[in-house]
Amino acid sequence: MSGANFDLFFEPAYGRAISVGDGIQRLTANNPNPFTFRGTNSYIVGGSSVAVIDPGPQDEAHFKALMAALSGRQVTHIFVSHTHRDHSPLAGRLQRETGALTVGEGPHRPSRPLREGEINPFAESSDMDFVPDIAIRDGQTISGDGWALTGVLTPGHTANHAAFALEGSGILFSADHVMAWATTVVAPPDGSMADYMASLDKLIARNDGLLLPGHGGPVTTPAPFLRGLKTHRRLRERAIVERIRAGDGTIAKMVEVIYRDVDRRLHGAAALSVLAHIEDLMERGEVTADRPPSLVAHYRLAGG
């Protein structure tokens, strides 16, 4: 496989909770865009006593659909995979309504400090208000009536990104770290490519049987798909090195060539993805620049 085989088929079924596994329901928020695909997936896990994973954005229709699906059941925990505004903001309202405890890796933070003069392009997309009641540790299991979820910390997309493994099922709620429909946005300073690749290796080693992502449909064959994602990222890294070798010293020039077949609305995110790769390459001593890595720096191969 030269890269991941993406699956664009997905029926969101807005406003309805649909079964996607034994004791697992999915509700998709009607917030589609180029980054969320058909919308953000919220999951309900359990029977009469449940956990909610990623309650989603501040959206009245989605909140009402969640409350309807939860009617007659006790919500004990609200798990949040990470603090982007399409995943976590509804946690506060759901907690006030249900009294459930919130669970997450921690509050929002960048993967590295901002450099002098740098502006975080995704600041408005980040939920700075969420602070979990329980800061889950890697490998920590939180249990309810008939369910147990274990934290699998997967930094990369954000510094505080976490996946959750449903014990005894082989199912991992992979949020935005792995999705069937597209690669994950890794955009500094929120994201880190080195962290993302390490987290990808972590999931490859786990060998889960099914991934339920934060957007789009399930990943039904995780092992080859994860290997394909890793190959895709390495090929993208090599493409960046080749563009630098060819004389394209700026990220803007690299994006024009490497992403020429990609919707131009996504070129801003693509530029940040290239920056994430370059930061990793510079840390490994393969690429150098005329200043600290940024969207406007000029790059060359180390020793070139």
BELZITA-V205166 format. One record per residue. N is the residue number from 0. RES is the residue in one small letter. SS is DSSP state (H for helix, E for strand, L for the rest). PSI is psi in whole degrees, 0 to 359 (NA if undefined). Layout:
# BELZITA-V205166
N RES SS PSI
N RES SS PSI
This chain:
# BELZITA-V205166
0 m L 129
1 s L 349
2 g L 181
3 a L 144
4 n L 108
5 f L 148
6 d L 110
7 l L 359
8 f L 124
9 f L 126
10 e L 108
11 p L 333
12 a L 52
13 y L 137
14 g L 356
15 r L 140
16 a L 122
17 i E 147
18 s E 130
19 v E 11
20 g E 173
21 d L 112
22 g L 21
23 i E 127
24 q E 149
25 r E 134
26 l E 134
27 t E 125
28 a L 145
29 n L 67
30 n L 50
31 p L 143
32 n E 177
33 p L 342
34 f L 334
35 t L 359
36 f E 240
37 r L 352
38 g L 175
39 t E 131
40 n E 127
41 s E 145
42 y E 143
43 i E 125
44 v E 125
45 g E 189
46 g L 260
47 s L 338
48 s E 124
49 v E 165
50 a E 146
51 v E 131
52 i E 124
53 d L 78
54 p L 336
55 g L 195
56 p L 171
57 q L 90
58 d L 118
59 e H 316
60 a H 320
61 h H 321
62 f H 316
63 k H 322
64 a H 319
65 l H 312
66 m H 323
67 a H 317
68 a H 333
69 l H 356
70 s L 129
71 g L 0
72 r L 148
73 q E 130
74 v E 116
75 t E 331
76 h E 146
77 i E 110
78 f E 136
79 v L 122
80 s L 324
81 h L 171
82 t L 49
83 h E 151
84 r L 352
85 d L 358
86 h L 317
87 s L 336
88 p L 328
89 l H 352
90 a H 319
91 g H 314
92 r H 318
93 l H 323
94 q H 316
95 r H 327
96 e H 328
97 t H 338
98 g L 10
99 a L 157
100 l E 141
101 t E 146
102 v E 133
103 g E 172
104 e L 323
105 g L 180
106 p L 168
107 h L 142
108 r L 154
109 p L 160
110 s L 338
111 r L 162
112 p L 150
113 l L 138
114 r L 164
115 e L 126
116 g L 357
117 e L 140
118 i L 135
119 n L 111
120 p L 344
121 f L 18
122 a H 318
123 e H 343
124 s H 359
125 s E 138
126 d L 101
127 m L 355
128 d L 338
129 f L 124
130 v L 115
131 p L 147
132 d L 324
133 i E 115
134 a E 99
135 i L 140
136 r L 161
137 d L 124
138 g L 356
139 q L 134
140 t E 133
141 i E 129
142 s E 153
143 g E 198
144 d L 97
145 g L 8
146 w E 155
147 a E 124
148 l E 132
149 t E 133
150 g E 130
151 v E 96
152 l E 127
153 t L 65
154 p L 154
155 g L 295
156 h L 315
157 t L 165
158 a L 331
159 n L 23
160 h L 136
161 a E 142
162 a E 165
163 f E 125
164 a E 128
165 l E 108
166 e L 140
167 g L 7
168 s L 339
169 g L 13
170 i E 134
171 l E 126
172 f E 103
173 s E 356
174 a E 234
175 d L 2
176 h L 321
177 v L 125
178 m L 147
179 a L 335
180 w L 341
181 a L 169
182 t L 161
183 t L 139
184 v L 124
185 v L 104
186 a L 110
187 p L 150
188 p L 353
189 d L 317
190 g L 163
191 s L 123
192 m H 321
193 a H 317
194 d H 319
195 y H 314
196 m H 322
197 a H 321
198 s H 325
199 l H 316
200 d H 324
201 k H 317
202 l H 324
203 i H 319
204 a H 334
205 r H 321
206 n L 48
207 d L 158
208 g L 339
209 l E 135
210 l E 133
211 l E 105
212 p E 173
213 g L 344
214 h E 139
215 g L 188
216 g L 181
217 p L 157
218 v E 106
219 t L 341
220 t L 75
221 p H 319
222 a H 304
223 p H 328
224 f H 316
225 l H 319
226 r H 323
227 g H 320
228 l H 318
229 k H 316
230 t H 317
231 h H 315
232 r H 321
233 r H 323
234 l H 321
235 r H 321
236 e H 316
237 r H 324
238 a H 322
239 i H 315
240 v H 319
241 e H 323
242 r H 321
243 i H 318
244 r H 328
245 a L 355
246 g L 1
247 d L 90
248 g L 351
249 t L 154
250 i H 323
251 a H 316
252 k H 321
253 m H 316
254 v H 319
255 e H 326
256 v H 308
257 i H 324
258 y L 30
259 r L 336
260 d L 7
261 v L 143
262 d L 125
263 r H 340
264 r H 340
265 l H 3
266 h H 331
267 g H 314
268 a H 324
269 a H 320
270 a H 321
271 l H 327
272 s H 319
273 v H 318
274 l H 319
275 a H 317
276 h H 318
277 i H 321
278 e H 317
279 d H 316
280 l H 322
281 m H 321
282 e H 329
283 r L 0
284 g L 16
285 e L 336
286 v E 147
287 t E 171
288 a E 169
289 d L 359
290 r L 176
291 p L 148
292 p L 134
293 s L 176
294 l L 340
295 v L 359
296 a L 160
297 h L 130
298 y E 153
299 r E 161
300 l E 141
301 a L 133
302 g L 0
303 g L NA
